[in-house]
């Protein structure tokens, strides 16, 4: 009975720890990018140590994900120094976070980096399909 209770508590603790990965947050300060878990700062990266920020995938990286399915939420930071120079994070809005990170580092966000969908479909106002005519009552 006692061993079963101990094992149940161990598995419950491991489950809570695994579920708390969603509590990882990223905070940009004046000098650092902080990786936080609940109220603790787990990792800090100096802003002047970041060489560039991209959305490309990296196999060999220090991974600080806050979701189980990263997909399109991945941002890759390439650092100038350190043993592992590539860091992957997964903020909720990666392009907004990248713009805020560029602004904090004092770098202008390049408009050519932002990929926009081409305007291949004309709007209804352009083709005149939805012209509303006033009805005259008379």
N, CA, C and O atoms as CSV, one atom per row, in Angstrom:
chain,resi,resn,atom,element,x,y,z
A,1,UNK,N,N,0.820,-1.192,0.000
A,1,UNK,CA,C,0.000,0.000,0.000
A,1,UNK,C,C,0.861,1.251,0.000
A,1,UNK,O,O,0.591,2.193,-0.746
A,2,UNK,N,N,1.898,1.267,0.834
A,2,UNK,CA,C,2.757,2.435,0.929
A,2,UNK,C,C,3.536,2.650,-0.363
A,2,UNK,O,O,3.684,3.785,-0.818
A,3,UNK,N,N,4.044,1.549,-0.966
A,3,UNK,CA,C,4.793,1.683,-2.206
A,3,UNK,C,C,3.892,2.165,-3.341
A,3,UNK,O,O,4.331,2.939,-4.192
A,4,UNK,N,N,2.669,1.726,-3.361
A,4,UNK,CA,C,1.721,2.182,-4.389
A,4,UNK,C,C,1.438,3.668,-4.262
A,4,UNK,O,O,1.328,4.378,-5.261
A,5,UNK,N,N,1.319,4.133,-3.018
A,5,UNK,CA,C,1.085,5.557,-2.798
A,5,UNK,C,C,2.297,6.383,-3.207
A,5,UNK,O,O,2.152,7.452,-3.800
A,6,UNK,N,N,3.477,5.894,-2.896
A,6,UNK,CA,C,4.710,6.604,-3.264
A,6,UNK,C,C,4.853,6.670,-4.780
A,6,UNK,O,O,5.187,7.721,-5.327
A,7,UNK,N,N,4.599,5.549,-5.464
A,7,UNK,CA,C,4.673,5.543,-6.930
A,7,UNK,C,C,3.626,6.460,-7.543
A,7,UNK,O,O,3.910,7.152,-8.521
A,8,UNK,N,N,2.426,6.478,-6.989
A,8,UNK,CA,C,1.379,7.364,-7.497
A,8,UNK,C,C,1.776,8.830,-7.335
A,8,UNK,O,O,1.540,9.638,-8.234
A,9,UNK,N,N,2.372,9.176,-6.207
A,9,UNK,CA,C,2.824,10.553,-6.001
A,9,UNK,C,C,3.969,10.925,-6.935
A,9,UNK,O,O,4.024,12.049,-7.434
A,10,UNK,N,N,4.872,9.998,-7.172
A,10,UNK,CA,C,5.978,10.260,-8.095
A,10,UNK,C,C,5.452,10.485,-9.504
A,10,UNK,O,O,5.867,11.433,-10.170
A,11,UNK,N,N,4.548,9.632,-9.972
A,11,UNK,CA,C,3.996,9.800,-11.311
A,11,UNK,C,C,3.140,11.058,-11.418
A,11,UNK,O,O,3.152,11.721,-12.455
A,12,UNK,N,N,2.406,11.397,-10.373
A,12,UNK,CA,C,1.614,12.625,-10.385
A,12,UNK,C,C,2.530,13.854,-10.438
A,12,UNK,O,O,2.247,14.818,-11.149
A,13,UNK,N,N,3.627,13.809,-9.679
A,13,UNK,CA,C,4.582,14.915,-9.709
A,13,UNK,C,C,5.237,15.062,-11.071
A,13,UNK,O,O,5.418,16.179,-11.558
A,14,UNK,N,N,5.595,13.936,-11.694
A,14,UNK,CA,C,6.193,13.987,-13.028
A,14,UNK,C,C,5.178,14.494,-14.057
A,14,UNK,O,O,5.544,15.231,-14.973
A,15,UNK,N,N,3.927,14.111,-13.914
A,15,UNK,CA,C,2.883,14.598,-14.821
A,15,UNK,C,C,2.660,16.098,-14.684
A,15,UNK,O,O,2.501,16.805,-15.680
A,16,UNK,N,N,2.649,16.580,-13.439
A,16,UNK,CA,C,2.498,18.022,-13.230
A,16,UNK,C,C,3.699,18.802,-13.770
A,16,UNK,O,O,3.532,19.890,-14.321
A,17,UNK,N,N,4.882,18.263,-13.618
A,17,UNK,CA,C,6.079,18.902,-14.140
A,17,UNK,C,C,6.051,18.956,-15.664
A,17,UNK,O,O,6.422,19.968,-16.259
A,18,UNK,N,N,5.614,17.872,-16.293
A,18,UNK,CA,C,5.512,17.848,-17.756
A,18,UNK,C,C,4.431,18.805,-18.248
A,18,UNK,O,O,4.603,19.456,-19.279
A,19,UNK,N,N,3.325,18.896,-17.524
A,19,UNK,CA,C,2.252,19.803,-17.933
A,19,UNK,C,C,2.619,21.261,-17.704
A,19,UNK,O,O,2.051,22.155,-18.331
A,20,UNK,N,N,3.563,21.501,-16.809
A,20,UNK,CA,C,3.925,22.889,-16.520
A,20,UNK,C,C,4.868,23.487,-17.557
A,20,UNK,O,O,5.274,24.642,-17.427
A,21,UNK,N,N,5.224,22.715,-18.589
A,21,UNK,CA,C,6.064,23.298,-19.646
A,21,UNK,C,C,5.317,24.413,-20.359
A,21,UNK,O,O,5.947,25.281,-20.962
A,22,UNK,N,N,3.997,24.411,-20.306
A,22,UNK,CA,C,3.217,25.498,-20.900
A,22,UNK,C,C,3.346,26.778,-20.096
A,22,UNK,O,O,2.921,27.839,-20.553
A,23,UNK,N,N,3.926,26.698,-18.906
A,23,UNK,CA,C,4.113,27.888,-18.078
A,23,UNK,C,C,5.408,28.620,-18.401
A,23,UNK,O,O,5.731,29.613,-17.749
A,24,UNK,N,N,6.158,28.149,-19.396
A,24,UNK,CA,C,7.382,28.848,-19.805
A,24,UNK,C,C,6.985,30.094,-20.579
A,24,UNK,O,O,6.198,30.026,-21.524
A,25,UNK,N,N,7.528,31.219,-20.177
A,25,UNK,CA,C,7.251,32.506,-20.811
A,25,UNK,C,C,8.566,33.164,-21.190
A,25,UNK,O,O,9.618,32.829,-20.645
A,26,UNK,N,N,8.501,34.099,-22.124
A,26,UNK,CA,C,9.677,34.824,-22.579
A,26,UNK,C,C,9.460,36.303,-22.277
A,26,UNK,O,O,8.383,36.847,-22.518
A,27,UNK,N,N,10.487,36.935,-21.753
A,27,UNK,CA,C,10.370,38.339,-21.373
A,27,UNK,C,C,11.575,39.098,-21.928
A,27,UNK,O,O,12.719,38.675,-21.762
A,28,UNK,N,N,11.305,40.209,-22.580
A,28,UNK,CA,C,12.365,41.053,-23.123
A,28,UNK,C,C,12.559,42.222,-22.174
A,28,UNK,O,O,11.634,42.996,-21.930
A,29,UNK,N,N,13.778,42.347,-21.635
A,29,UNK,CA,C,14.115,43.482,-20.784
A,29,UNK,C,C,14.998,44.431,-21.594
A,29,UNK,O,O,15.184,44.238,-22.795
A,30,UNK,N,N,15.533,45.442,-20.942
A,30,UNK,CA,C,16.390,46.409,-21.641
A,30,UNK,C,C,17.699,45.782,-22.098
A,30,UNK,O,O,18.276,46.226,-23.090
A,31,UNK,N,N,18.182,44.761,-21.397
A,31,UNK,CA,C,19.481,44.176,-21.738
A,31,UNK,C,C,19.442,42.687,-22.024
A,31,UNK,O,O,20.405,42.156,-22.578
A,32,UNK,N,N,18.363,41.986,-21.668
A,32,UNK,CA,C,18.334,40.529,-21.783
A,32,UNK,C,C,17.005,40.022,-22.346
A,32,UNK,O,O,15.976,40.695,-22.279
A,33,UNK,N,N,17.066,38.826,-22.896
A,33,UNK,CA,C,15.880,38.025,-23.188
A,33,UNK,C,C,15.847,36.956,-22.107
A,33,UNK,O,O,16.789,36.175,-21.973
A,34,UNK,N,N,14.772,36.917,-21.341
A,34,UNK,CA,C,14.676,35.986,-20.230
A,34,UNK,C,C,13.700,34.866,-20.575
A,34,UNK,O,O,12.645,35.098,-21.167
A,35,UNK,N,N,14.073,33.653,-20.195
A,35,UNK,CA,C,13.182,32.501,-20.274
A,35,UNK,C,C,12.739,32.230,-18.849
A,35,UNK,O,O,13.558,31.917,-17.985
A,36,UNK,N,N,11.437,32.352,-18.604
A,36,UNK,CA,C,10.915,32.241,-17.243
A,36,UNK,C,C,9.952,31.060,-17.141
A,36,UNK,O,O,9.229,30.738,-18.083
A,37,UNK,N,N,9.966,30.436,-15.983
A,37,UNK,CA,C,9.034,29.366,-15.653
A,37,UNK,C,C,8.399,29.733,-14.326
A,37,UNK,O,O,9.078,29.824,-13.303
A,38,UNK,N,N,7.085,29.944,-14.352
A,38,UNK,CA,C,6.338,30.425,-13.199
A,38,UNK,C,C,6.961,31.749,-12.734
A,38,UNK,O,O,6.818,32.751,-13.435
A,39,UNK,N,N,7.635,31.795,-11.598
A,39,UNK,CA,C,8.243,33.051,-11.149
A,39,UNK,C,C,9.769,33.018,-11.231
A,39,UNK,O,O,10.430,33.980,-10.840
A,40,UNK,N,N,10.328,31.921,-11.735
A,40,UNK,CA,C,11.778,31.746,-11.774
A,40,UNK,C,C,12.342,32.068,-13.152
A,40,UNK,O,O,11.735,31.734,-14.170
A,41,UNK,N,N,13.495,32.711,-13.184
A,41,UNK,CA,C,14.204,32.933,-14.436
A,41,UNK,C,C,15.125,31.745,-14.658
A,41,UNK,O,O,16.064,31.531,-13.891
A,42,UNK,N,N,14.856,30.967,-15.715
A,42,UNK,CA,C,15.643,29.780,-15.994
A,42,UNK,C,C,16.889,30.095,-16.814
A,42,UNK,O,O,17.942,29.491,-16.609
A,43,UNK,N,N,16.767,31.039,-17.740
A,43,UNK,CA,C,17.869,31.323,-18.651
A,43,UNK,C,C,17.779,32.768,-19.105
A,43,UNK,O,O,16.684,33.292,-19.309
A,44,UNK,N,N,18.934,33.417,-19.265
A,44,UNK,CA,C,18.997,34.786,-19.781
A,44,UNK,C,C,19.976,34.830,-20.949
A,44,UNK,O,O,21.043,34.218,-20.909
A,45,UNK,N,N,19.594,35.560,-21.982
A,45,UNK,CA,C,20.459,35.778,-23.138
A,45,UNK,C,C,20.641,37.277,-23.307
A,45,UNK,O,O,19.660,38.018,-23.375
A,46,UNK,N,N,21.881,37.729,-23.374
A,46,UNK,CA,C,22.141,39.154,-23.582
A,46,UNK,C,C,21.694,39.557,-24.975
A,46,UNK,O,O,21.933,38.829,-25.939
A,47,UNK,N,N,21.046,40.709,-25.092
A,47,UNK,CA,C,20.563,41.158,-26.390
A,47,UNK,C,C,21.714,41.475,-27.339
A,47,UNK,O,O,21.596,41.255,-28.544
A,48,UNK,N,N,22.830,41.992,-26.809
A,48,UNK,CA,C,23.952,42.308,-27.687
A,48,UNK,C,C,24.742,41.062,-28.093
A,48,UNK,O,O,25.643,41.150,-28.927
A,49,UNK,N,N,24.413,39.903,-27.512
A,49,UNK,CA,C,25.051,38.643,-27.884
A,49,UNK,C,C,24.284,37.924,-28.994
A,49,UNK,O,O,24.788,36.946,-29.546
A,50,UNK,N,N,23.083,38.385,-29.329
A,50,UNK,CA,C,22.263,37.743,-30.360
A,50,UNK,C,C,22.692,38.273,-31.724
A,50,UNK,O,O,22.613,39.473,-31.988
A,51,UNK,N,N,23.147,37.368,-32.587
A,51,UNK,CA,C,23.602,37.757,-33.919
A,51,UNK,C,C,22.416,38.030,-34.847
A,51,UNK,O,O,22.360,39.073,-35.499
A,52,UNK,N,N,21.466,37.084,-34.904
A,52,UNK,CA,C,20.258,37.289,-35.705
A,52,UNK,C,C,19.144,36.395,-35.189
A,52,UNK,O,O,19.375,35.467,-34.414
A,53,UNK,N,N,17.923,36.696,-35.637
A,53,UNK,CA,C,16.725,35.951,-35.263
A,53,UNK,C,C,16.057,35.499,-36.554
A,53,UNK,O,O,15.854,36.302,-37.464
A,54,UNK,N,N,15.713,34.215,-36.637
A,54,UNK,CA,C,15.055,33.713,-37.842
A,54,UNK,C,C,13.958,32.725,-37.460
A,54,UNK,O,O,13.790,32.385,-36.289
A,55,UNK,N,N,13.222,32.274,-38.459
A,55,UNK,CA,C,12.158,31.294,-38.244
A,55,UNK,C,C,12.563,29.913,-38.745
A,55,UNK,O,O,11.737,29.001,-38.779
A,56,UNK,N,N,13.811,29.753,-39.129
A,56,UNK,CA,C,14.278,28.467,-39.635
A,56,UNK,C,C,14.453,27.460,-38.505
A,56,UNK,O,O,14.700,27.822,-37.354
A,57,UNK,N,N,14.319,26.206,-38.860
A,57,UNK,CA,C,14.461,25.112,-37.912
A,57,UNK,C,C,15.941,24.773,-37.726
A,57,UNK,O,O,16.733,24.883,-38.662
A,58,UNK,N,N,16.293,24.371,-36.541
A,58,UNK,CA,C,17.657,23.944,-36.257
A,58,UNK,C,C,17.600,22.642,-35.470
A,58,UNK,O,O,16.858,22.527,-34.494
A,59,UNK,N,N,18.387,21.670,-35.899
A,59,UNK,CA,C,18.387,20.372,-35.231
A,59,UNK,C,C,19.182,20.446,-33.933
A,59,UNK,O,O,18.740,19.952,-32.896
A,60,UNK,N,N,20.359,21.068,-33.998
A,60,UNK,CA,C,21.236,21.149,-32.838
A,60,UNK,C,C,21.052,22.515,-32.211
A,60,UNK,O,O,21.696,23.478,-32.628
A,61,UNK,N,N,20.182,22.615,-31.215
A,61,UNK,CA,C,19.899,23.896,-30.581
A,61,UNK,C,C,19.500,23.674,-29.127
A,61,UNK,O,O,19.084,22.586,-28.728
A,62,UNK,N,N,19.639,24.721,-28.369
A,62,UNK,CA,C,19.136,24.743,-27.004
A,62,UNK,C,C,17.649,25.076,-27.110
A,62,UNK,O,O,17.295,26.183,-27.518
A,63,UNK,N,N,16.789,24.151,-26.754
A,63,UNK,CA,C,15.354,24.300,-27.015
A,63,UNK,C,C,14.618,24.715,-25.746
A,63,UNK,O,O,14.714,24.053,-24.713
A,64,UNK,N,N,13.881,25.823,-25.841
A,64,UNK,CA,C,13.051,26.320,-24.752
A,64,UNK,C,C,11.630,26.501,-25.294
A,64,UNK,O,O,11.164,27.624,-25.484
A,65,UNK,N,N,10.959,25.383,-25.536
A,65,UNK,CA,C,9.608,25.416,-26.090
A,65,UNK,C,C,8.585,25.446,-24.962
A,65,UNK,O,O,8.804,24.875,-23.893
A,66,UNK,N,N,7.463,26.120,-25.212
A,66,UNK,CA,C,6.383,26.144,-24.233
A,66,UNK,C,C,5.121,25.490,-24.789
A,66,UNK,O,O,4.014,25.777,-24.335
A,67,UNK,N,N,5.292,24.621,-25.758
A,67,UNK,CA,C,4.166,23.913,-26.345
A,67,UNK,C,C,4.647,22.540,-26.809
A,67,UNK,O,O,5.842,22.337,-27.024
A,68,UNK,N,N,3.723,21.607,-26.961
A,68,UNK,CA,C,4.103,20.281,-27.434
A,68,UNK,C,C,4.244,20.260,-28.943
A,68,UNK,O,O,5.071,19.521,-29.477
A,69,UNK,N,N,3.440,21.068,-29.644
A,69,UNK,CA,C,3.499,21.136,-31.105
A,69,UNK,C,C,4.032,22.502,-31.511
A,69,UNK,O,O,3.311,23.499,-31.465
A,70,UNK,N,N,5.271,22.540,-31.900
A,70,UNK,CA,C,5.925,23.808,-32.191
A,70,UNK,C,C,5.442,24.371,-33.524
A,70,UNK,O,O,5.052,25.536,-33.592
A,71,UNK,N,N,5.461,23.581,-34.560
A,71,UNK,CA,C,5.026,23.941,-35.910
A,71,UNK,C,C,5.501,25.315,-36.338
A,71,UNK,O,O,6.699,25.512,-36.543
A,72,UNK,N,N,4.594,26.272,-36.478
A,72,UNK,CA,C,4.944,27.595,-36.999
A,72,UNK,C,C,5.277,28.608,-35.916
A,72,UNK,O,O,5.396,29.798,-36.207
A,73,UNK,N,N,5.426,28.174,-34.698
A,73,UNK,CA,C,5.698,29.098,-33.597
A,73,UNK,C,C,7.181,29.219,-33.278
A,73,UNK,O,O,7.547,29.902,-32.322
A,74,UNK,N,N,8.025,28.584,-34.042
A,74,UNK,CA,C,9.441,28.509,-33.711
A,74,UNK,C,C,10.185,29.774,-34.136
A,74,UNK,O,O,10.010,30.269,-35.250
A,75,UNK,N,N,11.013,30.285,-33.233
A,75,UNK,CA,C,11.981,31.326,-33.539
A,75,UNK,C,C,13.353,30.789,-33.158
A,75,UNK,O,O,13.518,30.185,-32.098
A,76,UNK,N,N,14.321,31.006,-34.012
A,76,UNK,CA,C,15.673,30.541,-33.761
A,76,UNK,C,C,16.579,31.748,-33.569
A,76,UNK,O,O,16.645,32.632,-34.423
A,77,UNK,N,N,17.268,31.776,-32.449
A,77,UNK,CA,C,18.212,32.847,-32.145
A,77,UNK,C,C,19.613,32.303,-32.361
A,77,UNK,O,O,19.952,31.233,-31.856
A,78,UNK,N,N,20.416,33.023,-33.098
A,78,UNK,CA,C,21.817,32.638,-33.288
A,78,UNK,C,C,22.664,33.598,-32.471
A,78,UNK,O,O,22.629,34.809,-32.689
A,79,UNK,N,N,23.429,33.051,-31.526
A,79,UNK,CA,C,24.240,33.873,-30.638
A,79,UNK,C,C,25.663,34.004,-31.158
A,79,UNK,O,O,26.114,33.198,-31.972
A,80,UNK,N,N,26.366,35.025,-30.682
A,80,UNK,CA,C,27.749,35.251,-31.077
A,80,UNK,C,C,28.712,34.393,-30.274
A,80,UNK,O,O,29.781,34.043,-30.774
A,81,UNK,N,N,28.361,34.049,-29.049
A,81,UNK,CA,C,29.262,33.285,-28.192
A,81,UNK,C,C,28.492,32.181,-27.491
A,81,UNK,O,O,27.262,32.141,-27.522
A,82,UNK,N,N,29.236,31.285,-26.857
A,82,UNK,CA,C,28.616,30.201,-26.115
A,82,UNK,C,C,28.933,28.849,-26.719
A,82,UNK,O,O,29.309,28.758,-27.888
A,83,UNK,N,N,28.783,27.808,-25.935
A,83,UNK,CA,C,29.047,26.455,-26.409
A,83,UNK,C,C,28.007,26.040,-27.454
A,83,UNK,O,O,28.359,25.559,-28.531
A,84,UNK,N,N,26.743,26.228,-27.130
A,84,UNK,CA,C,25.660,25.991,-28.090
A,84,UNK,C,C,25.170,27.369,-28.524
A,84,UNK,O,O,24.562,28.093,-27.735
A,85,UNK,N,N,25.433,27.726,-29.767
A,85,UNK,CA,C,25.153,29.085,-30.229
A,85,UNK,C,C,23.731,29.268,-30.744
A,85,UNK,O,O,23.292,30.402,-30.931
A,86,UNK,N,N,23.014,28.198,-30.974
A,86,UNK,CA,C,21.658,28.285,-31.508
A,86,UNK,C,C,20.659,28.000,-30.398
A,86,UNK,O,O,20.800,27.027,-29.658
A,87,UNK,N,N,19.642,28.861,-30.286
A,87,UNK,CA,C,18.599,28.729,-29.273
A,87,UNK,C,C,17.254,28.768,-29.981
A,87,UNK,O,O,17.020,29.652,-30.805
A,88,UNK,N,N,16.371,27.834,-29.680
A,88,UNK,CA,C,15.024,27.811,-30.258
A,88,UNK,C,C,13.997,28.102,-29.165
A,88,UNK,O,O,14.032,27.510,-28.086
A,89,UNK,N,N,13.090,29.018,-29.464
A,89,UNK,CA,C,11.999,29.349,-28.555
A,89,UNK,C,C,10.695,29.294,-29.333
A,89,UNK,O,O,10.708,29.265,-30.563
A,90,UNK,N,N,9.570,29.278,-28.631
A,90,UNK,CA,C,8.280,29.194,-29.316
A,90,UNK,C,C,7.277,30.173,-28.700
A,90,UNK,O,O,6.358,29.755,-27.996
A,91,UNK,N,N,7.448,31.472,-28.961
A,91,UNK,CA,C,6.462,32.420,-28.442
A,91,UNK,C,C,5.120,32.269,-29.152
A,91,UNK,O,O,5.042,31.693,-30.237
A,92,UNK,N,N,4.074,32.789,-28.532
A,92,UNK,CA,C,2.730,32.623,-29.084
A,92,UNK,C,C,2.580,33.311,-30.437
A,92,UNK,O,O,1.994,32.743,-31.358
A,93,UNK,N,N,3.103,34.529,-30.565
A,93,UNK,CA,C,3.088,35.258,-31.831
A,93,UNK,C,C,4.534,35.518,-32.249
A,93,UNK,O,O,5.109,36.540,-31.874
A,94,UNK,N,N,5.128,34.606,-33.020
A,94,UNK,CA,C,6.562,34.718,-33.278
A,94,UNK,C,C,6.975,35.960,-34.055
A,94,UNK,O,O,8.038,36.518,-33.783
A,95,UNK,N,N,6.166,36.413,-35.017
A,95,UNK,CA,C,6.566,37.574,-35.808
A,95,UNK,C,C,6.466,38.861,-34.992
A,95,UNK,O,O,7.290,39.762,-35.149
A,96,UNK,N,N,5.471,38.949,-34.134
A,96,UNK,CA,C,5.351,40.103,-33.239
A,96,UNK,C,C,6.501,40.092,-32.237
A,96,UNK,O,O,7.091,41.133,-31.948
A,97,UNK,N,N,6.814,38.915,-31.713
A,97,UNK,CA,C,7.908,38.786,-30.757
A,97,UNK,C,C,9.243,39.133,-31.418
A,97,UNK,O,O,10.093,39.770,-30.796
A,98,UNK,N,N,9.433,38.718,-32.677
A,98,UNK,CA,C,10.665,39.040,-33.397
A,98,UNK,C,C,10.790,40.543,-33.604
A,98,UNK,O,O,11.882,41.094,-33.458
A,99,UNK,N,N,9.695,41.214,-33.940
A,99,UNK,CA,C,9.729,42.663,-34.110
A,99,UNK,C,C,10.060,43.366,-32.785
A,99,UNK,O,O,10.826,44.329,-32.765
A,100,UNK,N,N,9.479,42.880,-31.681
A,100,UNK,CA,C,9.786,43.469,-30.373
A,100,UNK,C,C,11.238,43.213,-29.984
A,100,UNK,O,O,11.883,44.072,-29.383
A,101,UNK,N,N,11.753,42.035,-30.323
A,101,UNK,CA,C,13.145,41.713,-30.032
A,101,UNK,C,C,14.090,42.581,-30.872
A,101,UNK,O,O,15.098,43.071,-30.363
A,102,UNK,N,N,13.769,42.768,-32.142
A,102,UNK,CA,C,14.577,43.653,-32.986
A,102,UNK,C,C,14.555,45.081,-32.467
A,102,UNK,O,O,15.580,45.763,-32.467
A,103,UNK,N,N,13.393,45.532,-32.026
A,103,UNK,CA,C,13.276,46.889,-31.492
A,103,UNK,C,C,14.099,47.032,-30.206
A,103,UNK,O,O,14.738,48.063,-29.996
A,104,UNK,N,N,14.088,46.019,-29.354
A,104,UNK,CA,C,14.853,46.070,-28.109
A,104,UNK,C,C,16.356,46.033,-28.377
A,104,UNK,O,O,17.141,46.622,-27.633
A,105,UNK,N,N,16.752,45.335,-29.448
A,105,UNK,CA,C,18.172,45.266,-29.789
A,105,UNK,C,C,18.617,46.508,-30.562
A,105,UNK,O,O,19.809,46.677,-30.818
A,106,UNK,N,N,17.683,47.371,-30.936
A,106,UNK,CA,C,18.028,48.575,-31.674
A,106,UNK,C,C,18.224,48.345,-33.153
A,106,UNK,O,O,18.857,49.153,-33.832
A,107,UNK,N,N,17.686,47.251,-33.659
A,107,UNK,CA,C,17.793,46.944,-35.091
A,107,UNK,C,C,16.470,47.233,-35.762
A,107,UNK,O,O,15.420,46.880,-35.225
A,108,UNK,N,N,16.491,47.866,-36.920
A,108,UNK,CA,C,15.225,48.073,-37.633
A,108,UNK,C,C,14.725,46.761,-38.221
A,108,UNK,O,O,15.513,45.945,-38.700
A,109,UNK,N,N,13.425,46.565,-38.183
A,109,UNK,CA,C,12.831,45.376,-38.786
A,109,UNK,C,C,12.783,45.585,-40.282
A,109,UNK,O,O,12.230,46.578,-40.755
A,110,UNK,N,N,13.354,44.669,-41.024
A,110,UNK,CA,C,13.420,44.779,-42.468
A,110,UNK,C,C,12.071,44.393,-43.065
A,110,UNK,O,O,11.570,43.294,-42.824
A,111,UNK,N,N,11.497,45.288,-43.832
A,111,UNK,CA,C,10.186,45.021,-44.421
A,111,UNK,C,C,10.264,43.910,-45.459
A,111,UNK,O,O,9.259,43.251,-45.723
A,112,UNK,N,N,11.442,43.683,-46.059
A,112,UNK,CA,C,11.583,42.620,-47.052
A,112,UNK,C,C,11.551,41.242,-46.409
A,112,UNK,O,O,11.265,40.261,-47.094
A,113,UNK,N,N,11.837,41.136,-45.109
A,113,UNK,CA,C,11.805,39.847,-44.429
A,113,UNK,C,C,10.385,39.363,-44.177
A,113,UNK,O,O,10.148,38.163,-44.040
A,114,UNK,N,N,9.454,40.285,-44.118
A,114,UNK,CA,C,8.068,39.930,-43.840
A,114,UNK,C,C,7.435,39.415,-45.123
A,114,UNK,O,O,7.317,40.142,-46.110
A,115,UNK,N,N,7.036,38.171,-45.096
A,115,UNK,CA,C,6.441,37.573,-46.274
A,115,UNK,C,C,4.935,37.812,-46.255
A,115,UNK,O,O,4.230,37.367,-45.349
A,116,UNK,N,N,4.463,38.520,-47.265
A,116,UNK,CA,C,3.040,38.797,-47.373
A,116,UNK,C,C,2.450,37.931,-48.470
A,116,UNK,O,O,3.135,37.570,-49.428
A,117,UNK,N,N,1.187,37.604,-48.327
A,117,UNK,CA,C,0.514,36.851,-49.372
A,117,UNK,C,C,0.311,37.751,-50.583
A,117,UNK,O,O,-0.064,38.914,-50.432
A,118,UNK,N,N,0.546,37.244,-51.749
A,118,UNK,CA,C,0.338,38.087,-52.932
A,118,UNK,C,C,-1.145,38.376,-53.132
A,118,UNK,O,O,-2.003,37.563,-52.786
A,119,UNK,N,N,-1.423,39.516,-53.680
A,119,UNK,CA,C,-2.805,39.916,-53.921
A,119,UNK,C,C,-3.256,39.353,-55.268
A,119,UNK,O,O,-3.281,40.073,-56.266
A,120,UNK,N,N,-3.607,38.083,-55.296
A,120,UNK,CA,C,-3.997,37.467,-56.562
A,120,UNK,C,C,-5.507,37.492,-56.761
A,120,UNK,O,O,-5.989,37.331,-57.882
A,121,UNK,N,N,-6.253,37.693,-55.684
A,121,UNK,CA,C,-7.697,37.746,-55.797
A,121,UNK,C,C,-8.135,39.192,-55.699
A,121,UNK,O,O,-7.788,39.901,-54.754
A,122,UNK,N,N,-8.880,39.607,-56.659
A,122,UNK,CA,C,-9.392,40.975,-56.632
A,122,UNK,C,C,-10.578,41.033,-55.683
A,122,UNK,O,O,-11.334,40.072,-55.545
A,123,UNK,N,N,-10.721,42.157,-55.048
A,123,UNK,CA,C,-11.836,42.296,-54.111
A,123,UNK,C,C,-13.131,42.542,-54.869
A,123,UNK,O,O,-13.123,42.855,-56.060
A,124,UNK,N,N,-14.223,42.397,-54.173
A,124,UNK,CA,C,-15.539,42.582,-54.786
A,124,UNK,C,C,-15.732,44.024,-55.229
A,124,UNK,O,O,-16.399,44.271,-56.234
A,125,UNK,N,N,-15.172,44.970,-54.515
A,125,UNK,CA,C,-15.305,46.373,-54.899
A,125,UNK,C,C,-14.556,46.652,-56.192
A,125,UNK,O,O,-14.979,47.507,-56.969
A,126,UNK,N,N,-13.447,45.948,-56.446
A,126,UNK,CA,C,-12.672,46.158,-57.664
A,126,UNK,C,C,-13.400,45.657,-58.898
A,126,UNK,O,O,-13.338,46.294,-59.949
A,127,UNK,N,N,-14.079,44.543,-58.794
A,127,UNK,CA,C,-14.729,43.973,-59.974
A,127,UNK,C,C,-16.171,44.443,-60.130
A,127,UNK,O,O,-16.822,44.154,-61.134
A,128,UNK,N,N,-16.654,45.153,-59.151
A,128,UNK,CA,C,-17.998,45.696,-59.257
A,128,UNK,C,C,-19.094,44.668,-59.082
A,128,UNK,O,O,-20.219,44.894,-59.527
A,129,UNK,N,N,-18.808,43.573,-58.462
A,129,UNK,CA,C,-19.798,42.505,-58.316
A,129,UNK,C,C,-20.856,42.848,-57.280
A,129,UNK,O,O,-22.007,42.429,-57.399
A,130,UNK,N,N,-20.477,43.590,-56.290
A,130,UNK,CA,C,-21.433,43.892,-55.227
A,130,UNK,C,C,-21.787,45.368,-55.212
A,130,UNK,O,O,-21.460,46.087,-54.268
A,131,UNK,N,N,-22.432,45.795,-56.225
A,131,UNK,CA,C,-22.871,47.182,-56.256
A,131,UNK,C,C,-24.278,47.253,-55.691
A,131,UNK,O,O,-25.214,46.611,-56.169
A,132,UNK,N,N,-24.374,48.035,-54.691
A,132,UNK,CA,C,-25.679,48.201,-54.076
A,132,UNK,C,C,-26.412,49.357,-54.734
A,132,UNK,O,O,-25.886,50.462,-54.865
A,133,UNK,N,N,-27.602,49.082,-55.130
A,133,UNK,CA,C,-28.400,50.124,-55.764
A,133,UNK,C,C,-29.462,50.548,-54.777
A,133,UNK,O,O,-30.063,49.737,-54.072
A,134,UNK,N,N,-29.664,51.838,-54.757
A,134,UNK,CA,C,-30.702,52.358,-53.863
A,134,UNK,C,C,-32.066,52.097,-54.477
A,134,UNK,O,O,-32.255,52.255,-55.683
A,135,UNK,N,N,-32.984,51.709,-53.669
A,135,UNK,CA,C,-34.333,51.498,-54.133
A,135,UNK,C,C,-35.113,52.786,-53.890
A,135,UNK,O,O,-35.160,53.322,-52.783
A,136,UNK,N,N,-35.699,53.236,-54.935
A,136,UNK,CA,C,-36.511,54.444,-54.803
A,136,UNK,C,C,-37.963,54.025,-54.626
A,136,UNK,O,O,-38.533,53.287,-55.429
A,137,UNK,N,N,-38.512,54.511,-53.580
A,137,UNK,CA,C,-39.924,54.218,-53.357
A,137,UNK,C,C,-40.729,55.348,-53.977
A,137,UNK,O,O,-40.433,56.526,-53.776
A,138,UNK,N,N,-41.670,54.998,-54.676
A,138,UNK,CA,C,-42.369,56.075,-55.349
A,138,UNK,C,C,-43.733,55.823,-55.670
A,138,UNK,O,O,-44.401,56.683,-56.242
